[in-house]
Each structure stands twice: as structure tokens, then as C-alpha cells.
Amino acid sequence: MAEIETEVFTTDGTKPFLRLYKEEFVRPLGSDMTTGRIRIGLLMSISDTGGNLGATTFFTGLCSSPDSPFTDAGCIHAMGWRQSGTMARSTGAGNPYYSGSSFHAIKRINGVDNTQTTSSFIPAFASNSGILQRRSALIVDITLWNQVNAWASTTAQVVTDIGPSDFLEVMENNTAIYNTNTLTASANQVLAGTSTVTLNTLNIYWDNGLAPLEIYTVAIYRYNF
């Protein structure tokens, strides 16, 4: 079961976070989304195990119902970004972090998955240990119904913390964190297939049972174009 915990950061003190431990988080949004562009941003870190993580699936996106999310056999409509495969741990000069191995833009329509691999996209996810407790950023853009883009923290950025105000600024321009390092970006992934179904539910899935995912802030922007 997902838990609410607290963590101390040097930039803004004690903050609560949502811990996902081999779990899926779904939350209905305020309106149905059939057109336009949706931006989902996570301020997050990964619990440090001291070693690499085995096969790990991490999905961030939207689905059409909280009753049938991304992992449910009955989920026939979902769209977002997915990491699958191992995640390597780097020492980070005293501030360890994880990086993934396989990233995809993914769309599910009527039980059929369409994916595009973003092989050059290697984000860095801060761990919750080290000299300084840190958070990293992941931003996923979904243009309904045909493309997915993503931006994330780099290895240069995870050695320092990202505060909430800096994160919101990054959400608005997806270019740089407060320490002036540019986010790493995936190529624009165009996905085949169309649908008129509404996507009205935030969907985050983390399936690693050894290293929980810690989510400190979730921001969602809607662009009507």
C-alpha cells in the first residue's frame, strides 16, 4: 500500500512524499482530455539499495479510467512514457543516483501497444542517500493522440537538490534547473493510431520491490493546442 512519509531537505526543510513500493498510483483529473497537450511533471527520488536495480518498469502517463489503469488486463487506453529493464547505480561523488536502460513512448489502444524507443535518452534519478538528500525531475509531454516527449535531470544536476519553486519553473520551460544545467531530452516520439477516447486519469506505476519510488511533487499542465 502506498505510504505518506517525510524527508528533510537542505533547501526547504521537512517535506512529505508519497512512497510507491511495487505499486500503481491513479488519480482522476478534473476534466476529460481528448485533444491538446498534457504535461506531467514529477519531483522524485529512488530509495538507495547500494547496488543496481534489476528489471524495473516505471510508467508515467494517462489512462482512461482509475478502475483499469496501465497494468490492468482491462486497460485498453493509456499513453505515456515507460522505463523498462535494469537501472544502474552510480556513486555520484558521494551523491548516488540511478539511470535506466530502456525508455519508450507507449500508447495502448484496444489492448494493442504501440511503442517507440528513446535509446539516446538517459535520465538520472536521484537516490535518497548521500551527502545531500536530493530530488530529480521527470517531465512527460503527451500530445493527444500521436506523440510523447520527455525531459529529465542529468548526472550534473542530481548532485544538488531541486526545490519546488525551481521545479515549477522547469515545468514551464523544460530547459534548465536553477544550477543552469540543461535537462536531457528525448526525441519527439510519434506513435501510430488514433482514438477519440478520453484520458482522464493520472497513472504512475513503479514495480520494483526492493527500492521504493519517492514522489514529492506532481504537477499537471494542460495546453489547449
C-alpha positions in Angstrom: 0.0 0.0 0.0 1.3 3.5 -0.9 2.6 5.4 2.2 3.0 9.1 3.1 6.4 9.7 4.7 8.6 12.8 5.3 12.1 13.6 4.3 14.4 16.5 5.2 16.0 18.7 2.5 18.5 21.5 2.9 16.7 23.8 0.5 13.2 23.8 2.2 13.2 21.7 5.3 11.0 18.7 6.1 8.7 17.7 3.3 6.1 14.9 2.8 6.3 12.4 0.0 4.4 9.5 -1.5 6.2 6.2 -1.4 5.3 3.7 -4.1 6.6 0.2 -3.4 5.8 -2.2 -6.3 2.6 -0.2 -6.7 0.4 1.9 -9.1 -0.9 5.3 -8.3 -4.0 6.5 -10.2 -5.9 9.8 -9.6 -8.8 11.1 -11.7 -8.2 14.5 -13.2 -10.7 17.4 -13.2 -11.7 17.1 -16.8 -11.6 14.7 -19.7 -8.8 15.1 -22.2 -9.3 14.3 -25.8 -7.3 16.9 -27.6 -4.4 19.3 -26.9 -1.2 18.6 -24.9 -0.8 17.4 -21.4 2.4 17.9 -19.4 3.1 15.7 -16.3 6.0 16.6 -14.0 7.4 14.5 -11.1 9.8 15.7 -8.5 11.2 12.4 -7.2 13.9 10.2 -5.9 14.6 6.5 -5.6 15.4 4.7 -2.3 19.1 3.7 -2.4 19.8 -0.1 -2.2 23.6 0.3 -2.6 23.6 -1.5 -5.9 22.0 -1.8 -9.3 18.2 -2.4 -9.6 17.0 -5.5 -11.6 14.3 -5.4 -14.2 12.2 -2.3 -13.3 9.1 -0.8 -15.0 8.3 2.8 -14.4 5.3 4.3 -16.3 4.2 7.9 -16.1 1.2 9.0 -18.2 -2.5 9.0 -18.5 -5.2 6.2 -18.7 -8.9 6.3 -19.4 -10.2 5.0 -16.1 -8.9 4.6 -12.5 -10.7 1.2 -12.5 -8.5 -0.1 -15.3 -5.0 1.5 -15.1 -1.9 0.8 -17.2 -1.2 -2.6 -15.6 -4.7 -3.9 -15.6 -5.6 -6.5 -18.1 -8.7 -4.5 -18.9 -6.8 -1.3 -19.7 -7.4 -0.5 -23.3 -6.5 3.1 -23.4 -3.3 4.6 -22.0 -0.5 6.8 -23.2 2.8 8.0 -21.7 6.5 7.2 -21.1 7.9 3.9 -19.8 11.3 2.8 -18.5 11.8 -1.0 -18.6 14.9 -3.1 -17.8 17.7 -2.7 -15.3 18.6 0.6 -13.6 22.3 1.2 -12.9 23.5 2.8 -9.7 26.3 5.4 -9.9 28.2 6.7 -6.9 27.8 10.3 -8.0 30.8 11.5 -6.0 29.0 11.0 -2.7 25.5 11.6 -4.1 24.4 8.3 -5.7 21.9 8.2 -8.5 20.2 5.7 -10.8 20.0 5.7 -14.6 17.8 3.5 -16.7 18.5 1.2 -19.7 15.4 1.2 -21.9 12.9 4.1 -22.5 9.8 4.1 -24.6 7.0 6.3 -25.6 4.0 4.0 -25.4 0.3 4.1 -26.4 -2.3 1.4 -25.7 -5.4 1.2 -27.8 -7.8 -1.7 -27.5 -5.2 -3.9 -25.9 -2.5 -3.2 -28.6 0.7 -1.4 -27.6 2.5 0.9 -29.9 5.9 1.9 -28.7 8.9 4.0 -29.9 12.3 3.5 -28.3 14.1 6.6 -27.0 17.5 4.9 -26.8 19.5 8.1 -26.6 17.5 9.4 -23.6 19.4 8.6 -20.4 17.9 10.5 -17.4 19.4 10.5 -14.0 17.2 9.8 -11.0 18.5 11.0 -7.6 18.7 8.4 -4.8 17.6 9.3 -1.3 21.1 8.8 0.3 24.4 10.6 0.1 26.0 13.8 1.3 22.8 15.7 0.4 19.2 14.5 0.1 18.1 15.3 -3.4 15.2 15.3 -5.8 15.2 14.9 -9.5 12.8 16.0 -12.2 10.9 13.9 -14.8 8.7 15.7 -17.3 6.4 13.9 -19.8 4.6 15.7 -22.6 1.6 13.9 -24.2 0.1 15.3 -27.3 -3.2 13.6 -27.8 -3.2 11.1 -29.6 0.1 11.0 -31.5 3.3 11.9 -29.7 5.2 11.8 -26.4 8.3 13.8 -25.4 10.2 13.6 -22.1 12.8 15.7 -20.2 14.7 14.7 -17.1 17.6 15.6 -14.7 21.1 14.9 -15.9 24.0 13.5 -14.0 25.3 17.0 -13.4 22.0 18.0 -11.8 21.4 15.2 -9.3 24.4 16.2 -7.1 22.3 19.2 -5.8 18.7 19.4 -4.8 15.8 20.8 -6.8 13.3 22.8 -4.7 9.6 23.1 -5.6 9.8 26.6 -7.0 12.7 25.6 -9.3 10.7 22.5 -10.4 7.7 24.6 -11.4 10.0 26.9 -13.4 11.4 23.9 -15.1 7.8 22.7 -15.8 7.1 25.9 -17.6 10.2 26.0 -19.9 11.7 22.4 -19.8 15.2 23.8 -20.4 17.2 24.4 -17.2 17.2 23.8 -13.5 18.4 26.5 -11.1 22.0 25.5 -11.4 21.8 26.3 -15.2 22.3 22.8 -16.4 20.0 21.9 -19.3 17.7 19.0 -18.9 18.3 15.9 -21.0 15.6 15.5 -23.6 14.2 12.6 -25.6 13.5 12.9 -29.3 9.9 13.6 -30.2 8.2 10.2 -30.4 5.3 9.9 -32.9 3.0 7.0 -32.2 0.7 5.4 -34.8 -3.0 5.1 -34.2 -5.8 7.4 -33.3 -8.6 7.3 -30.7 -11.4 9.5 -29.5 -11.4 8.1 -26.0 -10.9 10.4 -23.1 -7.8 10.2 -21.0 -8.9 11.5 -17.6 -6.7 9.7 -15.0 -3.1 10.3 -13.9 -1.3 7.0 -13.9 2.1 6.3 -12.3 3.4 2.7 -12.0 6.6 1.6 -10.2 7.1 -2.2 -10.0 10.5 -2.5 -8.2 10.0 -4.3 -4.8 13.5 -3.5 -3.5 13.8 0.2 -4.0 10.6 2.3 -3.4 9.9 5.4 -5.5 9.6 8.6 -3.6 7.4 11.3 -5.2 7.5 14.8 -3.6 5.5 16.9 -6.1 3.2 16.1 -9.1 2.3 18.9 -11.4 0.0 18.7 -14.4 -0.4 21.4 -17.1 -3.0 21.3 -19.8 -2.3 23.1 -23.1 -5.4 23.6 -25.4 -3.5 23.4 -28.7 
